[in-house]
Amino acid sequence: MALPKYITKIDQIKQIPEEQREKLKAITEKFVFRVNEYYLGLIDWDDPNDPIRRLVIPSEGELKEYGRWDASDENTNYVVPGCQHKYTTTALLIVSEVCGAYCRYCFRKRLFRNDVKEALLDVSPGLEYIRQHPEINNVLLTGGDPLMLGTRRLKSIIESLREIEHVKIIRLGSKLPVFNPMRIYEDEELLKVIKENSTTENRIYVMAHINHPREITAEARRAFQALHEAGAIVVNQTPVLRGINDDPDVLAELLDKLSWAGVTPYYFFVNRPVAGNNDFVLSLKEVYDIVEKAKAKTSGLGKRVRLSMSHTAGKVEILAIQDGKAYLKFHQSRDGDYGKFMVLDCPDDAAWFDDLPGNEAYWKQPDEVLM
C-alpha cells in the first residue's frame, strides 16, 4: 500500500457538511488539524458519533477552556530545554513538534496551539544531561510523535543514546502503528535502525497509542509484526475516553485484540483535565467500573493493564473505587513515595486526583521551573 496523503485543512474533508466545516474552522485556527487518507477510511461517516471520527475530527467543545493547559505540570519537570526528568531512572526527550495524528483529546494540547513552541530541533542539551546522569537507564522519545521524524534524524538520536552506556531502554511514544502503519512496515531503513539498536540486553520499546479496537486493522497488525521482527517490544497505553472507548465491551475487545497481536496492554489512563477536553471526561467511578467490567471479559494477558492517573505527584494507580472511597497507590512518584497506599473519599463527580478531599496530604506542589 502506498503511503497515505496527509490532510491539514478541514475544507478537504468533504464527508463533513460545508456548514459544519465552517464552524470547525475556528478550532483548526487555534489547534493543529492533521489526519491522513488511510485513517479517514476507518470512519463510518453515516454515524455522527463514530469513535474514530471523534478521535481526530475537531468538535466545538474544544473551545471551552475548562481545566488547565498543563494538567500534570510538565513544565516543572524540565531540567534543560527539551528534556524532562521527573522519575529517577527515566528521562523524556521531546524530539518532535509534529504528530502523525493530532488526537483531539491530547493531554499535550498546549503543544499544538499556534502560539506555543515547546519541542526543539536541537536535542543536544538533553543528550548531554542524560550522559551526565547515570541513574537514567531508560529514555522516552516523545513530542509530537518521534516516528514523524525522518529516519536519518531518528537514527542519529537513537545512536547517540546507544553510545551512553547506562541507557538500557529507548522508548518511542507513537500513534503511527495504527495511524500510518505503512510508514513502519514499508521503511526498511527504519526497521534496520531498530534491529541494530534493539538487542537482547538493550531493547527498544514502542509505546503505541491505540484507543479503539477498530484501529487494529490488517495493516496495523503488519506494522506490529514488522516491529517484532526487528526486535522491538510493542506495548499500548490509552486513556478511557467518553464517547470513544467508554464501554466495557469495547475495552475488552481492545484488550483481546492487543493480546492476540502480541502487543502488551500497559496502561489505561484517566483522561487528564486539560483545557478543551471536557467532552472526553468521565468520573473516576465511571472509569473504574468500565475497566473492571472489561477485564472480567478478557484473559489474564489482558488483565495486565493498570489503571492510573498521570498526576503532578506521579502515576497514581487506582486499585478500587468502592462505597464512596478511592483506594490508590503511587505506582510512580516524583518524591520517591513508591507504593504509598492511600484511601480517600471519592465524590460521585470526582474525575481527577485533585477532586478527592484530602489529596493534598499525600503530595507537595513542585517548584516552578523556567524552560
Summary of the structure (lengths in Angstrom):
residues: 371
radius of gyration: 19.9
end to end distance: 42.1
largest distance: 56.9
contacts: 1216
relative contact order: 0.11
helix: 36%
strand: 21%
